[in-house]
Amino acid sequence: MPHVKDALFADISGEAQWLTLRGADTRNPALLFLNGPGAAFSRMAPFFAPWEEQFTLVQWDQPGSGSTLAKNGQSSDLSFARLVRDGIAVAETARARLGKDKLALLGISGGSVIGLQMIRARPDLFEAYVGTGQIVNWQRQEALSYELALAEARSNSNKTALSELEQIGAPPYADVMGDFVKSKYVNGRTPAEIEAFSAPTAEQNAALMEPPPDADYVAPGLKQPTMMETMNAYLQWRPQLMDFDAHTLGPDFAVPMHFFQGDRDLFTVTSEVEAYAKWITAPKRSFELLAGGGHSAIFLRDAFRSLLLKHLA
């Protein structure tokens, strides 16, 4: 079988950007991950290794994240337009290296914003889209998220949460401090996500915390950036996110569109995603709930893979 375990700094729009391609058989569907601002899932290869039996996983450390940030330093241009352009170049590079006509696209949280725009711009590159933690309309989802957080705080008699939420008031917020306070109560991992994420072996858990020196999924010789160093990406994304409304892209998509949402996602509120999935038109479309999942429903690794196999394999 044509196994692949490839890692490189590829020339993407004139800049060296880190890509990994890993899978047991390149004849399987290829799945390109798109993450939110500053996030790099390439270093989580041990956690997603079971998926490599059925999919070829393509991880891209976007500018402002992971090994790309470690090599190039901070970027002054993390506009959506730039990231869509770079994402398309990544897809073309991955296609060429894998000898495939098309990839499936997995948009995760903020990456779902870039993913929808890539699908709209170049549907010929993709066989399907999967969104999770899907951002549809940032301001509407933020407002609903705040109301859900208040309701949960009242239901649980959580006086600390109630006080902090009432103090910041309803969004939008003038600065990131309001985002951080609200995020504490809507963006934490659910018990099911915590359990699933702790499932790997002790060796795998150690690798997730700090990749070992011989790890072949992060760039050798480069220190991975800290969370504070990746914060610049969120600061650049934030004004664009606040203005984002997926409806402005139009309802018609040329590829199958799938949405896998945690049924406890209080951040990118799931009811908005379900309504959007019904609004669009596509050759195929689906909306699936992951029981016990929140905004990090992708960490329900086995259940999420089952849905990928159901709709993509």
N, C-alpha and C positions, 0 to 999 in steps of 0.2 A: 504493500500500500504506500502511496506517496505521502509520507509523513513530512510535516514542516515544523521547524522550530527556528524562526528567523528573527533577528533583531538588528536594527540599523538606524543610523541617522540618515534619513532620506532628504533629498533636496526638495523642499516644498515651498513653492513660490519664492525661491532664492534663499531660503533659510534652512539650516539643518534642523530637522525635527524628528523626534524619536518615535519609531514604529516597532511593534512586535507582531509577529504572525505565528500562531501556534495551533496545531491540530494534528490529529492522528491520521487524517486522510483528506487530502485537498479536494477530493471529489464531494466531500460534504459541503453543505451551505457555508458560505463565509459570512461572518457577522462582525460588522464594524461598530465598535463602541464609541459613542459620543457622550462625554461627561460634561458636568457643569463647570463653572469658573474655578480654575485652580486645581481641580480634581484630576488625578491620574490613576486609572485602574490598572495600568501595566504592572505596577508593583504588587497587585493582588492576584497575580497569576496562580499562586498555589491554591487560592480559594476557588477560582473558576476552572481549575484543571479538569474536574470531571466533565465539564462541557466540551472539552477538546476531543472527546470520543465521537461526538455527533456534529460538531461545528468546528470550523477554522476561525479562531478568535483573532480579530485585528484590533489592537490597542494603539491609540494615538495620543501621545502626550502633547496636548495643544500648547501653543505659546502661552506662557504664564503658568505652566504646570510641569511637574515631574522632571524627567531628564532633559526635556527641551528647555525648561527654565534653568536647570542646573548648568547647562552648556552655554546658553545665550544670554542669561540675565533677564531682567525685567523688560517687557515690551511696552512701548508707548501706544501701540495700536492693537487693541483687542475689540475692535468694532465687529458687529455681527457680519457686516459685509466682508471683512477680511477673513473671519473664521469660516464663513460659508465657502469662500474662494479656496482657502487652504484645505477645508474638508473635502471638497471636490477633487483637489489635487491628490490628497491622501487616498481617496477611493480609486482614482485612476492608477496610482502607484501600486496599491494592493492588488488590483485586478491584474496588472501586468506581471507582478511577482508570482501570483497564484495561478495564472493562466485561466482566469475565469472571466466570463462576460459581465456578470453582475454580482453585487453583494447585497446582503440584507443590512439594514441600518437600524441600530438600537440607540434611541435617544433617551438619555437618563437625566431627569430633572432639567437643569439649564441646558443640557445638551439636546433636549427635545426641541428647543427653540431653533437651534442651528440645524437639527435634522429635518424639521419640516421645510425649512427654506432650501436645504440641499435637494430634497425630494422634488420640490417645486421647480428648482432651477435645472436639474439634470435627472429626470426620471429614467433615462436610458441606462444609467449606471446601477440601478437598484432593482432588486426583485421584490422587495417588500420593506415596509417601515414598521418598527415596533417602538412605541413610546411608553415610558413608565415614569411615574412622578411627573406626568405631562403638564407643561405650562401651556394653558390655552389663552387666558386673559389674566395677566398678572394682577391688575388692580382688583378685578372681581374676585379672583381666588384669594388674594390677600384679605379683602374685606370679609369674605365668608370664613376664612381661616381664623381671623380674630374672633368672630362671633362663636365659632365652635370651641375655641380655646376658653373663652369666658364661660360658656355653658358647661364645659368639662370641669373647670375650676369650681364652679358653683355646685355641680353634682357631687364632686369629691370633697367638698368643704375645704378646699385648698386655699387658705387665707393668704398665703404668701403669693401664690400665682395670681389670685384675684386682685390683690393690691398692686402688683407690678403691672398687670395688664391694664387695670383701670388708670394707673399713673401715666402710661404711655398713650392711652387712648387708641382710637381706631386708626388704621393706616389711611393714606400713605404717610410715611415718616420722613422728616426733613433730613435725617442722617441715619447711619447704619446702626446706631445704638438701639433705636426702636426695633429694627429688624432682629437684632440679637436677642432682645428681651422676648419678643414674641416667638422667635425660633426655639427658645428653650422649652416651650410648652406645646409646640406643634410639629417639631422636626426631630425629636428624639426617636431612637429605635424602639420599636414595640418589643414586648417580651418574646414574641415569635421570632423576630429578626435577631434579637440578642442570642437566642438559643441556636438558631441556624448558623450565625456567624461564628459561634464558639465551637461548632461541630468538628472542624479539622483537627488533625493531630497536633500535639504540642510543638512539633518541628514546624508544621505549617503556620501555626499561630505566631511563632517566633519570627518566621520569615515575613509575615504580614506586618509585624511591628517594626522590624528593621531587616531589610533584605540582607542575606549573608554576602560576604565578599565575592563568592563565586556565582551569585545569582545571574542568570542569563536573560533576565527580563527587565533589568534596569541597566542604564549605561555604566560601563565599568569606569572606575576611577573618579566618579563624580558624586558628591554628597547630595543626597536627595533634599529638596527644599523643605523648610519648616512650614507649618500652617500659617504663621505670620507672613512668611515670604510669598505665599500664594494668595494672600488677601488682596494684593493689588489687582488680581484678575477680577474678583468680585466687585471691587470699587469701580472698575471700568465697565463691567457688565451692567451694574445696577441701574443707571439711568435708562439704558436700552430696554432692560427687563420691565421697568415701570411703564414703558410705552407699548409693550408688546401685546398684540391681540391677533391670535392665529386666524381669526375670521377675515382679516384684511388680505390674507393670501388667497381667498376664494374657497369654495367648497369642493371643487373638482380635482381629484388626484388620479394620476395615471397608473399607480402601483397599488397593490394590496396594502391596507392600513390597519394596524392592530394596536390596541391599547391595553396594557396589563397594569392595573392599578391596585394598590393595597386598599382593602376595605376600611382601613383605619387611617388613611392618609389625610391628615388635618392641615397639611401644608399646601400642596397643589390639589385642592379639594376635588375629590373624586366625582362628585355630582356634576361638576363643570366638564370634566373629561367625558363622562358618559353622554352628556348632551351634545358635546362636540362630535363624538363618534357617530351619533345619529344624524348630525347635520351634514357631514361631508358625504361625498359620493366617491366611490373607488371600485375597481374590479372586484375586490373582496374587502370586507371590513369586519372587525370584531372588537368587542369590549369584554374583557375578562377581569374578574375580581380575584385577588389573592387573599385568602382568609388570614386574618391576623397581621396583615402587612400594613405598614405605614408608608412614609415617603421613601423609605429604603427597602421597598418590597423586593427589589432585585436580590437582596441578601437571603431571601427565601429560596435558596439556590436550587433545590430539587423541584419544588413546585413551579418555579419560574422556567426551569429547563423543560418541564413537561409541557408547558404552554408553547414554548418555542418549537418543540417537536411537533405538537399538534398543528401549528399554523405554518411552519416553515419547512419542515423536513420532507 
